[in-house]
Amino acid sequence: MASLDEKRNALIQEKEEKEANLSQLEENLAVNTKELNRLEAELLAFSDDPDQMIEQLRERFVAFLQEEADVSNQLTRIEK
């Protein structure tokens, strides 16, 4: 009977270790998936089509100009 209890306890402990390991693997998978998505998006920015890349850079530039204008307007309102 003691042998069965020892075996049961060992299996319970093994199960807990595997569940903890699975949890860690799932966390790693989430981090790796996020990084993969970021890298894929970055890779798309370096497409082989120069016209597409120029257009993307133009869009980013316009967005930065708009952001700068918004910040400048906020600063002007704060100073008044």
Backbone hydrogen bonds, N-H to C=O, Kabsch-Sander energy under -0.5 kcal/mol:
donor,donor_aa,acceptor,acceptor_aa,energy
5,D,1,M,-1.9
6,E,2,A,-2.5
7,K,3,S,-2.4
8,R,4,L,-2.7
9,N,5,D,-2.8
10,A,6,E,-2.4
11,L,7,K,-2.4
12,I,8,R,-2.5
13,Q,9,N,-2.5
14,E,10,A,-2.5
15,K,11,L,-2.5
16,E,12,I,-2.4
17,E,13,Q,-2.4
18,K,14,E,-2.4
19,E,15,K,-2.4
20,A,16,E,-2.3
21,N,17,E,-2.5
22,L,18,K,-2.6
23,S,19,E,-2.3
24,Q,20,A,-2.1
25,L,21,N,-2.4
26,E,22,L,-2.4
27,E,23,S,-2.0
28,N,24,Q,-2.4
29,L,25,L,-2.4
30,A,26,E,-2.1
31,V,27,E,-2.2
32,N,28,N,-2.9
33,T,29,L,-2.6
34,K,30,A,-2.2
35,E,31,V,-2.4
36,L,32,N,-2.6
37,N,33,T,-2.4
38,R,34,K,-2.1
39,L,35,E,-2.5
40,E,36,L,-2.6
41,A,37,N,-2.2
42,E,38,R,-2.2
43,L,39,L,-2.5
44,L,40,E,-2.1
45,A,41,A,-1.1
46,F,42,E,-0.6
46,F,43,L,-1.2
47,S,44,L,-0.9
53,M,49,D,-2.1
54,I,50,P,-2.7
55,E,51,D,-2.2
56,Q,52,Q,-2.4
57,L,53,M,-2.6
58,R,54,I,-2.4
59,E,55,E,-2.5
60,R,56,Q,-2.3
61,F,57,L,-2.4
62,V,58,R,-2.6
63,A,59,E,-2.2
64,F,60,R,-2.3
65,L,61,F,-2.5
66,Q,62,V,-2.5
67,E,63,A,-2.4
68,E,64,F,-2.5
69,A,65,L,-2.4
70,D,66,Q,-2.5
71,V,67,E,-2.4
72,S,68,E,-2.5
73,N,69,A,-2.6
74,Q,70,D,-2.3
75,L,71,V,-2.5
76,T,72,S,-2.3
77,R,73,N,-2.1
78,I,74,Q,-2.2
79,E,75,L,-2.2
80,K,76,T,-1.2
